[in-house]
Amino acid sequence: MDVPLMAAKAYKYKAELLVKDYLLADSYVPYASVLGGILMCKLSYDFTRFISSFYFKGYASLTKMQKIEWNNRGMSTVHAIFITLMSTYLVFFSGLFSDQQDGPVTFRSSSLSNFTLGVSVGYFIADLAMILWLYPSLGGMEYLVHHILSLTAVTYAMLSGEGQLYTYMSLISETTTPGINLRWFLDVAGMKRSKRYVVNGVAMFVTWLVARIILFMYLFYQIFLHYDQIKQMDTFGCLLISVAPTILFVMNMIWFSKILRGLKKTLAKRH
């Protein structure tokens, strides 16, 4: 065999080992993905500021705090799109949590699922830091409870590999975030009486009902279905699965009632 060809194959083999043993090694995935999530937040925050300054004339006239919240909402929208797509794929299409797989569903994880959770951990760290730094301008106590609870549950699932199915089912609820942010953007832009605002309100109502009410009921059904497997988990993991979805569901119901009242008021004004 030609010497240069043998050398090329040897280098290729060494490169593949490097990627497999180091860059994609399970022990490095959580830390790399958390840093990636924080970097994603920084880039999306700056990108929102850059795009808005060029394509939204009213951006320059916003107050400093409004600009910060505007950019922050752009950041949360990017994370919401990412985590919704990945959660939906992992729960319903990847086969990772399929009943046809061997072993308890509560202990299943993969490099991809750990990486995805790590990105979400990075987001919750960055967003929680902003909320605390500017408290209460970016959100009150309910936002703190939501973020601390989410951060704890997602971090535990990432590091332990336990209960990832239920974590991802909860994270699908982030699909409502873009609509919530768009409603705030329209309000700040002075488009509260526009048709877009009404359509957005209806869309928010529907997505919230599906992703944060009906889906959570399905989540509770899955917890009941696999409760014998859940009891095999670590005590802290069992506690998280029992408490976290319940608290989030109660908060979802409270926010849903506010959305419903707001939609009724908007439709009444339009009428």
Summary of the structure (lengths in Angstrom):
residues: 271
radius of gyration: 21.6
end to end distance: 81.8
largest distance: 81.8
contacts: 835
relative contact order: 0.10
helix: 83%
strand: 0%
